[in-house]
Amino acid sequence: MLTKKQRDLLVMIHERLAIGEVAPSFDEMRVALGLKSKSGIHRLIGCLRRTRFFRAIAKQGACITCA
């Protein structure tokens, strides 16, 4: 089960990737979700990775893709 913020973030990233754009930056995600710091985005992404909604792309550092 996802929280509202997790769902909003997942939808935002998925929509950007679906139209062929690159994933949004942490700052773009922060502004879109109305958060005050990028650490909140980091926490949300960590939760989504643990629940396997995201996965890291091998050997590309912080790159992620929707699972």
N, C-alpha and C positions, 0 to 999 in steps of 0.2 A: 504494500500500500504506500502511496506517495503522499507527501504533504502538498498543500496548494503551491507553495514556492517551488518545490521540486518539480511538480507537474508543469508549472509555468515555464521554468527554465528548460525542461526537456522539450516542450512544444516549441519554444523559441529557437533552440538549436536545431531541432529537426526541420523546422520550416526553412531556416537559412540553408541547411545542407541540401534540402529537397530541390531548391531552385538553382543549385549549382554554385552557391557562394561558399566562401570559407566560413568556418565556425566563428561566431562572434568572440571578440576579446573579452577578458574578464571585466574590463571597464564598461564595455557595451552591455554586458549581461547585468552588471551592477545597476546601471542607470535604468534599464528596462524593468527590473524587478523592484526598483525603488529602495535599494539597500544603501547603507552609508559607507560600507567598506568592501573591498574585494575579498576579504577573508571570509565573508558570508557566502560568496560564490564558491570559494574553494571548499568550504564545508558542504555545500549542497552537491557539488560535483563528486566529492568523496563519498557521500551517501549514495548517490546514483551509481557510482562505480561498485560499491559494496553490494548493491542490490542487482547488479549486472545489467543496468540500463545503459551504461557506458562501458567501453573498454579502451584501454590504452593501445595505441598503434605501436608495434614493436620498433624499437630503436629510433623513435621520433620524439622522445622527451615528453612534453606536455600535450602532444596531439591526442585527440580523442575522436571516437566515432560512436554513433548511436548503434547499439546492438540490435 
